[in-house]
Amino acid sequence: MTAAAMVAEFDDVAGWTADAVEELGVRYAIPAACRGSASPAALAWLAEVRTGSVDAAWCLGVLCTVEDKPALLGEIHRVLTPGASLGLLVVVARSPQGLPGPEGNHFPTQDELAGLLDRTGFTLLEQTGRPDAAPLSWSRRVEQVNAAIAARHQSARAYTLAARQGERLSRLFATGQVSMQLIHAVSRPASDTSFDSGDGSTAGPTFATAR
């Protein structure tokens, strides 16, 4: 069952954000959509994919919110051509112990993330910590969007739940228990991929087509 806090964060607040952007203007859209997880520098770093790479995928701040990470990465691999680039923004845990973090989040360790990428058919080319600096104009737009949402919805339960999620994540960053990582990986041919389903069997990445 989906946690109520996750619904609040990724459903209710997402809808409110879209409403705020519609009111404030289109130039607020990208900063608002990426608030808390990216900046112009982060997006620019991920956008610099290999020369001649036509197909590319982005997965920004999503991998940590799903339990079946092999299924997500396997489906991304399925739709990419061999050699295509994958840009990931992932919250990575310092240790494998469970963290008192936001509900519904499952942070991989660095070793777990590297293993996931390899098993689902990706080769990790580059990794860096998320650049922290963002232009003042970007930050101000984010603040204005947040203010517009708060003015309309701060009394709603969903707003309180989403705010609590953000506070928990901020504490983990502040104490160094997690870090934000930017990943550039490329897909290998399907014949070079073996998906570990967790039950001892293996299958190619086309498993995700069965829904």
Biotite code that builds the C-alpha atoms (Angstrom):
import biotite.structure as struc

atoms = struc.array([
    struc.Atom([0.000, 0.000, 0.000], chain_id="A", res_id=1, res_name="MET", atom_name="CA", element="C"),
    struc.Atom([1.309, 3.440, -0.877], chain_id="A", res_id=2, res_name="THR", atom_name="CA", element="C"),
    struc.Atom([2.244, 5.488, 2.198], chain_id="A", res_id=3, res_name="ALA", atom_name="CA", element="C"),
    struc.Atom([-0.006, 8.482, 2.795], chain_id="A", res_id=4, res_name="ALA", atom_name="CA", element="C"),
    struc.Atom([3.049, 10.728, 3.022], chain_id="A", res_id=5, res_name="ALA", atom_name="CA", element="C"),
    struc.Atom([4.206, 9.560, -0.404], chain_id="A", res_id=6, res_name="MET", atom_name="CA", element="C"),
    struc.Atom([0.786, 10.323, -1.888], chain_id="A", res_id=7, res_name="VAL", atom_name="CA", element="C"),
    struc.Atom([0.891, 13.759, -0.300], chain_id="A", res_id=8, res_name="ALA", atom_name="CA", element="C"),
    struc.Atom([4.399, 14.482, -1.571], chain_id="A", res_id=9, res_name="GLU", atom_name="CA", element="C"),
    struc.Atom([4.116, 13.144, -5.108], chain_id="A", res_id=10, res_name="PHE", atom_name="CA", element="C"),
    struc.Atom([0.397, 13.583, -5.822], chain_id="A", res_id=11, res_name="ASP", atom_name="CA", element="C"),
    struc.Atom([-1.147, 16.429, -3.848], chain_id="A", res_id=12, res_name="ASP", atom_name="CA", element="C"),
    struc.Atom([1.904, 18.698, -3.700], chain_id="A", res_id=13, res_name="VAL", atom_name="CA", element="C"),
    struc.Atom([2.783, 17.919, -7.313], chain_id="A", res_id=14, res_name="ALA", atom_name="CA", element="C"),
    struc.Atom([-0.672, 19.099, -8.362], chain_id="A", res_id=15, res_name="GLY", atom_name="CA", element="C"),
    struc.Atom([-0.390, 22.223, -6.242], chain_id="A", res_id=16, res_name="TRP", atom_name="CA", element="C"),
    struc.Atom([3.004, 22.927, -7.777], chain_id="A", res_id=17, res_name="THR", atom_name="CA", element="C"),
    struc.Atom([1.534, 22.718, -11.266], chain_id="A", res_id=18, res_name="ALA", atom_name="CA", element="C"),
    struc.Atom([-1.204, 25.155, -10.244], chain_id="A", res_id=19, res_name="ASP", atom_name="CA", element="C"),
    struc.Atom([1.350, 27.583, -8.804], chain_id="A", res_id=20, res_name="ALA", atom_name="CA", element="C"),
    struc.Atom([3.480, 27.423, -11.952], chain_id="A", res_id=21, res_name="VAL", atom_name="CA", element="C"),
    struc.Atom([0.420, 28.064, -14.122], chain_id="A", res_id=22, res_name="GLU", atom_name="CA", element="C"),
    struc.Atom([-0.299, 31.179, -12.086], chain_id="A", res_id=23, res_name="GLU", atom_name="CA", element="C"),
    struc.Atom([3.304, 32.447, -11.867], chain_id="A", res_id=24, res_name="LEU", atom_name="CA", element="C"),
    struc.Atom([4.397, 31.661, -15.433], chain_id="A", res_id=25, res_name="GLY", atom_name="CA", element="C"),
    struc.Atom([6.233, 29.059, -17.502], chain_id="A", res_id=26, res_name="VAL", atom_name="CA", element="C"),
    struc.Atom([9.704, 30.219, -16.475], chain_id="A", res_id=27, res_name="ARG", atom_name="CA", element="C"),
    struc.Atom([8.967, 28.884, -12.990], chain_id="A", res_id=28, res_name="TYR", atom_name="CA", element="C"),
    struc.Atom([8.252, 25.367, -14.258], chain_id="A", res_id=29, res_name="ALA", atom_name="CA", element="C"),
    struc.Atom([11.704, 23.771, -14.283], chain_id="A", res_id=30, res_name="ILE", atom_name="CA", element="C"),
    struc.Atom([12.938, 25.291, -10.994], chain_id="A", res_id=31, res_name="PRO", atom_name="CA", element="C"),
    struc.Atom([9.695, 24.245, -9.307], chain_id="A", res_id=32, res_name="ALA", atom_name="CA", element="C"),
    struc.Atom([9.776, 20.725, -10.737], chain_id="A", res_id=33, res_name="ALA", atom_name="CA", element="C"),
    struc.Atom([13.376, 20.252, -9.614], chain_id="A", res_id=34, res_name="CYS", atom_name="CA", element="C"),
    struc.Atom([13.209, 21.921, -6.218], chain_id="A", res_id=35, res_name="ARG", atom_name="CA", element="C"),
    struc.Atom([14.967, 19.903, -3.566], chain_id="A", res_id=36, res_name="GLY", atom_name="CA", element="C"),
    struc.Atom([16.721, 17.606, -6.027], chain_id="A", res_id=37, res_name="SER", atom_name="CA", element="C"),
    struc.Atom([18.470, 19.560, -8.748], chain_id="A", res_id=38, res_name="ALA", atom_name="CA", element="C"),
    struc.Atom([19.931, 22.847, -9.924], chain_id="A", res_id=39, res_name="SER", atom_name="CA", element="C"),
    struc.Atom([21.024, 24.287, -13.277], chain_id="A", res_id=40, res_name="PRO", atom_name="CA", element="C"),
    struc.Atom([24.519, 22.899, -12.703], chain_id="A", res_id=41, res_name="ALA", atom_name="CA", element="C"),
    struc.Atom([23.172, 19.423, -11.960], chain_id="A", res_id=42, res_name="ALA", atom_name="CA", element="C"),
    struc.Atom([20.921, 19.404, -15.023], chain_id="A", res_id=43, res_name="LEU", atom_name="CA", element="C"),
    struc.Atom([23.735, 20.723, -17.227], chain_id="A", res_id=44, res_name="ALA", atom_name="CA", element="C"),
    struc.Atom([26.105, 18.017, -15.968], chain_id="A", res_id=45, res_name="TRP", atom_name="CA", element="C"),
    struc.Atom([23.616, 15.277, -16.800], chain_id="A", res_id=46, res_name="LEU", atom_name="CA", element="C"),
    struc.Atom([22.746, 16.816, -20.173], chain_id="A", res_id=47, res_name="ALA", atom_name="CA", element="C"),
    struc.Atom([26.340, 16.527, -21.470], chain_id="A", res_id=48, res_name="GLU", atom_name="CA", element="C"),
    struc.Atom([25.876, 12.975, -22.853], chain_id="A", res_id=49, res_name="VAL", atom_name="CA", element="C"),
    struc.Atom([28.456, 11.225, -25.166], chain_id="A", res_id=50, res_name="ARG", atom_name="CA", element="C"),
    struc.Atom([28.863, 12.590, -28.723], chain_id="A", res_id=51, res_name="THR", atom_name="CA", element="C"),
    struc.Atom([26.712, 10.662, -31.196], chain_id="A", res_id=52, res_name="GLY", atom_name="CA", element="C"),
    struc.Atom([24.360, 9.362, -28.491], chain_id="A", res_id=53, res_name="SER", atom_name="CA", element="C"),
    struc.Atom([20.855, 9.802, -29.885], chain_id="A", res_id=54, res_name="VAL", atom_name="CA", element="C"),
    struc.Atom([18.735, 8.100, -27.255], chain_id="A", res_id=55, res_name="ASP", atom_name="CA", element="C"),
    struc.Atom([19.012, 9.098, -23.607], chain_id="A", res_id=56, res_name="ALA", atom_name="CA", element="C"),
    struc.Atom([17.002, 8.695, -20.411], chain_id="A", res_id=57, res_name="ALA", atom_name="CA", element="C"),
    struc.Atom([16.751, 10.722, -17.217], chain_id="A", res_id=58, res_name="TRP", atom_name="CA", element="C"),
    struc.Atom([15.722, 9.384, -13.821], chain_id="A", res_id=59, res_name="CYS", atom_name="CA", element="C"),
    struc.Atom([15.915, 12.242, -11.326], chain_id="A", res_id=60, res_name="LEU", atom_name="CA", element="C"),
    struc.Atom([15.104, 11.536, -7.672], chain_id="A", res_id=61, res_name="GLY", atom_name="CA", element="C"),
    struc.Atom([12.953, 8.507, -8.537], chain_id="A", res_id=62, res_name="VAL", atom_name="CA", element="C"),
    struc.Atom([15.072, 5.406, -7.897], chain_id="A", res_id=63, res_name="LEU", atom_name="CA", element="C"),
    struc.Atom([15.033, 5.953, -4.117], chain_id="A", res_id=64, res_name="CYS", atom_name="CA", element="C"),
    struc.Atom([11.226, 5.975, -4.016], chain_id="A", res_id=65, res_name="THR", atom_name="CA", element="C"),
    struc.Atom([10.656, 2.507, -5.486], chain_id="A", res_id=66, res_name="VAL", atom_name="CA", element="C"),
    struc.Atom([11.259, -0.853, -3.823], chain_id="A", res_id=67, res_name="GLU", atom_name="CA", element="C"),
    struc.Atom([11.706, -2.827, -7.045], chain_id="A", res_id=68, res_name="ASP", atom_name="CA", element="C"),
    struc.Atom([14.732, -0.957, -8.345], chain_id="A", res_id=69, res_name="LYS", atom_name="CA", element="C"),
    struc.Atom([15.809, -3.734, -10.761], chain_id="A", res_id=70, res_name="PRO", atom_name="CA", element="C"),
    struc.Atom([12.385, -3.539, -12.449], chain_id="A", res_id=71, res_name="ALA", atom_name="CA", element="C"),
    struc.Atom([12.695, 0.225, -12.930], chain_id="A", res_id=72, res_name="LEU", atom_name="CA", element="C"),
    struc.Atom([16.239, 0.107, -14.272], chain_id="A", res_id=73, res_name="LEU", atom_name="CA", element="C"),
    struc.Atom([15.420, -2.957, -16.384], chain_id="A", res_id=74, res_name="GLY", atom_name="CA", element="C"),
    struc.Atom([12.545, -1.139, -18.073], chain_id="A", res_id=75, res_name="GLU", atom_name="CA", element="C"),
    struc.Atom([14.739, 1.896, -18.731], chain_id="A", res_id=76, res_name="ILE", atom_name="CA", element="C"),
    struc.Atom([17.356, -0.412, -20.237], chain_id="A", res_id=77, res_name="HIS", atom_name="CA", element="C"),
    struc.Atom([14.726, -2.064, -22.425], chain_id="A", res_id=78, res_name="ARG", atom_name="CA", element="C"),
    struc.Atom([13.810, 1.177, -24.173], chain_id="A", res_id=79, res_name="VAL", atom_name="CA", element="C"),
    struc.Atom([17.383, 2.388, -24.688], chain_id="A", res_id=80, res_name="LEU", atom_name="CA", element="C"),
    struc.Atom([19.581, 1.477, -27.620], chain_id="A", res_id=81, res_name="THR", atom_name="CA", element="C"),
    struc.Atom([22.984, -0.070, -26.839], chain_id="A", res_id=82, res_name="PRO", atom_name="CA", element="C"),
    struc.Atom([25.376, 2.663, -25.868], chain_id="A", res_id=83, res_name="GLY", atom_name="CA", element="C"),
    struc.Atom([22.589, 5.108, -24.990], chain_id="A", res_id=84, res_name="ALA", atom_name="CA", element="C"),
    struc.Atom([23.112, 7.325, -21.958], chain_id="A", res_id=85, res_name="SER", atom_name="CA", element="C"),
    struc.Atom([21.271, 7.231, -18.651], chain_id="A", res_id=86, res_name="LEU", atom_name="CA", element="C"),
    struc.Atom([21.405, 10.194, -16.266], chain_id="A", res_id=87, res_name="GLY", atom_name="CA", element="C"),
    struc.Atom([20.519, 9.422, -12.664], chain_id="A", res_id=88, res_name="LEU", atom_name="CA", element="C"),
    struc.Atom([20.123, 11.643, -9.626], chain_id="A", res_id=89, res_name="LEU", atom_name="CA", element="C"),
    struc.Atom([20.042, 9.307, -6.630], chain_id="A", res_id=90, res_name="VAL", atom_name="CA", element="C"),
    struc.Atom([20.047, 9.694, -2.855], chain_id="A", res_id=91, res_name="VAL", atom_name="CA", element="C"),
    struc.Atom([22.699, 7.228, -1.652], chain_id="A", res_id=92, res_name="VAL", atom_name="CA", element="C"),
    struc.Atom([22.943, 5.895, 1.918], chain_id="A", res_id=93, res_name="ALA", atom_name="CA", element="C"),
    struc.Atom([26.288, 5.865, 3.711], chain_id="A", res_id=94, res_name="ARG", atom_name="CA", element="C"),
    struc.Atom([25.584, 2.478, 5.326], chain_id="A", res_id=95, res_name="SER", atom_name="CA", element="C"),
    struc.Atom([23.152, -0.404, 4.709], chain_id="A", res_id=96, res_name="PRO", atom_name="CA", element="C"),
    struc.Atom([21.383, 0.048, 8.054], chain_id="A", res_id=97, res_name="GLN", atom_name="CA", element="C"),
    struc.Atom([17.795, 1.238, 7.843], chain_id="A", res_id=98, res_name="GLY", atom_name="CA", element="C"),
    struc.Atom([17.388, 5.002, 8.126], chain_id="A", res_id=99, res_name="LEU", atom_name="CA", element="C"),
    struc.Atom([14.581, 6.932, 9.867], chain_id="A", res_id=100, res_name="PRO", atom_name="CA", element="C"),
    struc.Atom([13.988, 8.821, 6.681], chain_id="A", res_id=101, res_name="GLY", atom_name="CA", element="C"),
    struc.Atom([10.965, 9.866, 4.618], chain_id="A", res_id=102, res_name="PRO", atom_name="CA", element="C"),
    struc.Atom([8.226, 7.275, 4.368], chain_id="A", res_id=103, res_name="GLU", atom_name="CA", element="C"),
    struc.Atom([8.317, 5.165, 1.230], chain_id="A", res_id=104, res_name="GLY", atom_name="CA", element="C"),
    struc.Atom([11.969, 5.913, 0.445], chain_id="A", res_id=105, res_name="ASN", atom_name="CA", element="C"),
    struc.Atom([14.531, 3.141, 0.053], chain_id="A", res_id=106, res_name="HIS", atom_name="CA", element="C"),
    struc.Atom([18.047, 4.528, -0.284], chain_id="A", res_id=107, res_name="PHE", atom_name="CA", element="C"),
    struc.Atom([20.656, 2.225, -1.853], chain_id="A", res_id=108, res_name="PRO", atom_name="CA", element="C"),
    struc.Atom([24.264, 2.216, -0.679], chain_id="A", res_id=109, res_name="THR", atom_name="CA", element="C"),
    struc.Atom([26.985, 2.956, -3.213], chain_id="A", res_id=110, res_name="GLN", atom_name="CA", element="C"),
    struc.Atom([27.791, -0.747, -3.568], chain_id="A", res_id=111, res_name="ASP", atom_name="CA", element="C"),
    struc.Atom([24.113, -1.637, -3.978], chain_id="A", res_id=112, res_name="GLU", atom_name="CA", element="C"),
    struc.Atom([23.662, 1.051, -6.635], chain_id="A", res_id=113, res_name="LEU", atom_name="CA", element="C"),
    struc.Atom([26.717, -0.085, -8.583], chain_id="A", res_id=114, res_name="ALA", atom_name="CA", element="C"),
    struc.Atom([25.499, -3.686, -8.445], chain_id="A", res_id=115, res_name="GLY", atom_name="CA", element="C"),
    struc.Atom([22.001, -2.710, -9.585], chain_id="A", res_id=116, res_name="LEU", atom_name="CA", element="C"),
    struc.Atom([23.341, -0.833, -12.579], chain_id="A", res_id=117, res_name="LEU", atom_name="CA", element="C"),
    struc.Atom([25.606, -3.700, -13.587], chain_id="A", res_id=118, res_name="ASP", atom_name="CA", element="C"),
    struc.Atom([22.921, -6.390, -13.239], chain_id="A", res_id=119, res_name="ARG", atom_name="CA", element="C"),
    struc.Atom([20.395, -4.419, -15.263], chain_id="A", res_id=120, res_name="THR", atom_name="CA", element="C"),
    struc.Atom([22.764, -3.841, -18.163], chain_id="A", res_id=121, res_name="GLY", atom_name="CA", element="C"),
    struc.Atom([24.456, -0.496, -17.459], chain_id="A", res_id=122, res_name="PHE", atom_name="CA", element="C"),
    struc.Atom([28.074, 0.502, -17.265], chain_id="A", res_id=123, res_name="THR", atom_name="CA", element="C"),
    struc.Atom([28.770, 3.373, -14.878], chain_id="A", res_id=124, res_name="LEU", atom_name="CA", element="C"),
    struc.Atom([30.979, 5.937, -16.607], chain_id="A", res_id=125, res_name="LEU", atom_name="CA", element="C"),
    struc.Atom([30.958, 8.941, -14.296], chain_id="A", res_id=126, res_name="GLU", atom_name="CA", element="C"),
    struc.Atom([29.731, 9.881, -10.849], chain_id="A", res_id=127, res_name="GLN", atom_name="CA", element="C"),
    struc.Atom([29.875, 13.103, -8.881], chain_id="A", res_id=128, res_name="THR", atom_name="CA", element="C"),
    struc.Atom([28.242, 14.688, -5.880], chain_id="A", res_id=129, res_name="GLY", atom_name="CA", element="C"),
    struc.Atom([25.433, 17.082, -6.737], chain_id="A", res_id=130, res_name="ARG", atom_name="CA", element="C"),
    struc.Atom([26.650, 20.658, -7.256], chain_id="A", res_id=131, res_name="PRO", atom_name="CA", element="C"),
    struc.Atom([25.166, 22.732, -4.448], chain_id="A", res_id=132, res_name="ASP", atom_name="CA", element="C"),
    struc.Atom([25.240, 26.221, -5.909], chain_id="A", res_id=133, res_name="ALA", atom_name="CA", element="C"),
    struc.Atom([22.212, 27.570, -7.772], chain_id="A", res_id=134, res_name="ALA", atom_name="CA", element="C"),
    struc.Atom([21.742, 31.056, -9.248], chain_id="A", res_id=135, res_name="PRO", atom_name="CA", element="C"),
    struc.Atom([19.806, 33.453, -7.048], chain_id="A", res_id=136, res_name="LEU", atom_name="CA", element="C"),
    struc.Atom([17.169, 33.871, -9.758], chain_id="A", res_id=137, res_name="SER", atom_name="CA", element="C"),
    struc.Atom([16.536, 30.092, -9.709], chain_id="A", res_id=138, res_name="TRP", atom_name="CA", element="C"),
    struc.Atom([16.294, 29.995, -5.912], chain_id="A", res_id=139, res_name="SER", atom_name="CA", element="C"),
    struc.Atom([13.927, 32.957, -5.815], chain_id="A", res_id=140, res_name="ARG", atom_name="CA", element="C"),
    struc.Atom([11.559, 31.283, -8.267], chain_id="A", res_id=141, res_name="ARG", atom_name="CA", element="C"),
    struc.Atom([11.527, 28.150, -6.131], chain_id="A", res_id=142, res_name="VAL", atom_name="CA", element="C"),
    struc.Atom([10.777, 30.267, -3.060], chain_id="A", res_id=143, res_name="GLU", atom_name="CA", element="C"),
    struc.Atom([7.910, 32.012, -4.850], chain_id="A", res_id=144, res_name="GLN", atom_name="CA", element="C"),
    struc.Atom([6.391, 28.704, -5.929], chain_id="A", res_id=145, res_name="VAL", atom_name="CA", element="C"),
    struc.Atom([6.711, 27.345, -2.388], chain_id="A", res_id=146, res_name="ASN", atom_name="CA", element="C"),
    struc.Atom([5.121, 30.500, -0.996], chain_id="A", res_id=147, res_name="ALA", atom_name="CA", element="C"),
    struc.Atom([2.198, 30.231, -3.423], chain_id="A", res_id=148, res_name="ALA", atom_name="CA", element="C"),
    struc.Atom([1.611, 26.604, -2.404], chain_id="A", res_id=149, res_name="ILE", atom_name="CA", element="C"),
    struc.Atom([1.847, 27.415, 1.306], chain_id="A", res_id=150, res_name="ALA", atom_name="CA", element="C"),
    struc.Atom([-0.582, 30.328, 1.011], chain_id="A", res_id=151, res_name="ALA", atom_name="CA", element="C"),
    struc.Atom([-3.235, 28.052, -0.463], chain_id="A", res_id=152, res_name="ARG", atom_name="CA", element="C"),
    struc.Atom([-2.633, 24.685, 1.182], chain_id="A", res_id=153, res_name="HIS", atom_name="CA", element="C"),
    struc.Atom([-0.640, 24.967, 4.427], chain_id="A", res_id=154, res_name="GLN", atom_name="CA", element="C"),
    struc.Atom([-3.694, 23.938, 6.467], chain_id="A", res_id=155, res_name="SER", atom_name="CA", element="C"),
    struc.Atom([-4.141, 20.725, 4.466], chain_id="A", res_id=156, res_name="ALA", atom_name="CA", element="C"),
    struc.Atom([-3.012, 17.407, 5.959], chain_id="A", res_id=157, res_name="ARG", atom_name="CA", element="C"),
    struc.Atom([-1.204, 16.539, 2.741], chain_id="A", res_id=158, res_name="ALA", atom_name="CA", element="C"),
    struc.Atom([0.876, 19.721, 3.051], chain_id="A", res_id=159, res_name="TYR", atom_name="CA", element="C"),
    struc.Atom([1.897, 18.767, 6.600], chain_id="A", res_id=160, res_name="THR", atom_name="CA", element="C"),
    struc.Atom([2.821, 15.226, 5.542], chain_id="A", res_id=161, res_name="LEU", atom_name="CA", element="C"),
    struc.Atom([4.898, 16.440, 2.590], chain_id="A", res_id=162, res_name="ALA", atom_name="CA", element="C"),
    struc.Atom([6.668, 19.019, 4.776], chain_id="A", res_id=163, res_name="ALA", atom_name="CA", element="C"),
    struc.Atom([7.528, 16.280, 7.269], chain_id="A", res_id=164, res_name="ARG", atom_name="CA", element="C"),
    struc.Atom([9.012, 14.212, 4.437], chain_id="A", res_id=165, res_name="GLN", atom_name="CA", element="C"),
    struc.Atom([11.240, 17.109, 3.455], chain_id="A", res_id=166, res_name="GLY", atom_name="CA", element="C"),
    struc.Atom([12.346, 17.718, 7.043], chain_id="A", res_id=167, res_name="GLU", atom_name="CA", element="C"),
    struc.Atom([13.333, 14.080, 7.521], chain_id="A", res_id=168, res_name="ARG", atom_name="CA", element="C"),
    struc.Atom([15.362, 14.070, 4.341], chain_id="A", res_id=169, res_name="LEU", atom_name="CA", element="C"),
    struc.Atom([17.064, 17.345, 5.288], chain_id="A", res_id=170, res_name="SER", atom_name="CA", element="C"),
    struc.Atom([18.148, 15.826, 8.612], chain_id="A", res_id=171, res_name="ARG", atom_name="CA", element="C"),
    struc.Atom([19.716, 12.862, 6.839], chain_id="A", res_id=172, res_name="LEU", atom_name="CA", element="C"),
    struc.Atom([21.683, 15.186, 4.561], chain_id="A", res_id=173, res_name="PHE", atom_name="CA", element="C"),
    struc.Atom([22.728, 17.383, 7.485], chain_id="A", res_id=174, res_name="ALA", atom_name="CA", element="C"),
    struc.Atom([24.092, 14.414, 9.443], chain_id="A", res_id=175, res_name="THR", atom_name="CA", element="C"),
    struc.Atom([25.872, 12.915, 6.435], chain_id="A", res_id=176, res_name="GLY", atom_name="CA", element="C"),
    struc.Atom([23.828, 9.723, 6.458], chain_id="A", res_id=177, res_name="GLN", atom_name="CA", element="C"),
    struc.Atom([22.862, 10.218, 2.820], chain_id="A", res_id=178, res_name="VAL", atom_name="CA", element="C"),
    struc.Atom([24.250, 12.148, -0.128], chain_id="A", res_id=179, res_name="SER", atom_name="CA", element="C"),
    struc.Atom([22.914, 13.189, -3.517], chain_id="A", res_id=180, res_name="MET", atom_name="CA", element="C"),
    struc.Atom([24.819, 11.617, -6.398], chain_id="A", res_id=181, res_name="GLN", atom_name="CA", element="C"),
    struc.Atom([24.791, 12.307, -10.139], chain_id="A", res_id=182, res_name="LEU", atom_name="CA", element="C"),
    struc.Atom([25.379, 9.248, -12.297], chain_id="A", res_id=183, res_name="ILE", atom_name="CA", element="C"),
    struc.Atom([26.180, 8.925, -15.996], chain_id="A", res_id=184, res_name="HIS", atom_name="CA", element="C"),
    struc.Atom([25.829, 5.336, -17.205], chain_id="A", res_id=185, res_name="ALA", atom_name="CA", element="C"),
    struc.Atom([25.466, 3.734, -20.632], chain_id="A", res_id=186, res_name="VAL", atom_name="CA", element="C"),
    struc.Atom([23.384, 0.741, -21.617], chain_id="A", res_id=187, res_name="SER", atom_name="CA", element="C"),
    struc.Atom([25.065, -2.465, -22.719], chain_id="A", res_id=188, res_name="ARG", atom_name="CA", element="C"),
    struc.Atom([23.562, -4.803, -25.341], chain_id="A", res_id=189, res_name="PRO", atom_name="CA", element="C"),
    struc.Atom([20.726, -6.961, -24.023], chain_id="A", res_id=190, res_name="ALA", atom_name="CA", element="C"),
    struc.Atom([22.819, -10.080, -24.598], chain_id="A", res_id=191, res_name="SER", atom_name="CA", element="C"),
    struc.Atom([25.239, -8.771, -21.961], chain_id="A", res_id=192, res_name="ASP", atom_name="CA", element="C"),
    struc.Atom([22.530, -8.323, -19.331], chain_id="A", res_id=193, res_name="THR", atom_name="CA", element="C"),
    struc.Atom([21.282, -10.726, -16.692], chain_id="A", res_id=194, res_name="SER", atom_name="CA", element="C"),
    struc.Atom([18.457, -9.560, -14.444], chain_id="A", res_id=195, res_name="PHE", atom_name="CA", element="C"),
    struc.Atom([18.436, -11.040, -10.961], chain_id="A", res_id=196, res_name="ASP", atom_name="CA", element="C"),
    struc.Atom([14.794, -11.414, -9.977], chain_id="A", res_id=197, res_name="SER", atom_name="CA", element="C"),
    struc.Atom([15.646, -12.160, -6.363], chain_id="A", res_id=198, res_name="GLY", atom_name="CA", element="C"),
    struc.Atom([14.270, -15.727, -6.475], chain_id="A", res_id=199, res_name="ASP", atom_name="CA", element="C"),
    struc.Atom([17.385, -17.336, -7.899], chain_id="A", res_id=200, res_name="GLY", atom_name="CA", element="C"),
    struc.Atom([16.327, -17.091, -11.522], chain_id="A", res_id=201, res_name="SER", atom_name="CA", element="C"),
    struc.Atom([17.529, -14.681, -14.188], chain_id="A", res_id=202, res_name="THR", atom_name="CA", element="C"),
    struc.Atom([15.850, -13.062, -17.129], chain_id="A", res_id=203, res_name="ALA", atom_name="CA", element="C"),
    struc.Atom([16.569, -10.422, -19.741], chain_id="A", res_id=204, res_name="GLY", atom_name="CA", element="C"),
    struc.Atom([15.389, -6.831, -19.358], chain_id="A", res_id=205, res_name="PRO", atom_name="CA", element="C"),
    struc.Atom([12.239, -7.425, -21.406], chain_id="A", res_id=206, res_name="THR", atom_name="CA", element="C"),
    struc.Atom([10.564, -8.730, -18.236], chain_id="A", res_id=207, res_name="PHE", atom_name="CA", element="C"),
    struc.Atom([9.134, -5.275, -17.605], chain_id="A", res_id=208, res_name="ALA", atom_name="CA", element="C"),
    struc.Atom([6.855, -5.486, -20.622], chain_id="A", res_id=209, res_name="THR", atom_name="CA", element="C"),
    struc.Atom([4.518, -7.827, -18.759], chain_id="A", res_id=210, res_name="ALA", atom_name="CA", element="C"),
    struc.Atom([2.116, -5.653, -16.776], chain_id="A", res_id=211, res_name="ARG", atom_name="CA", element="C"),
])
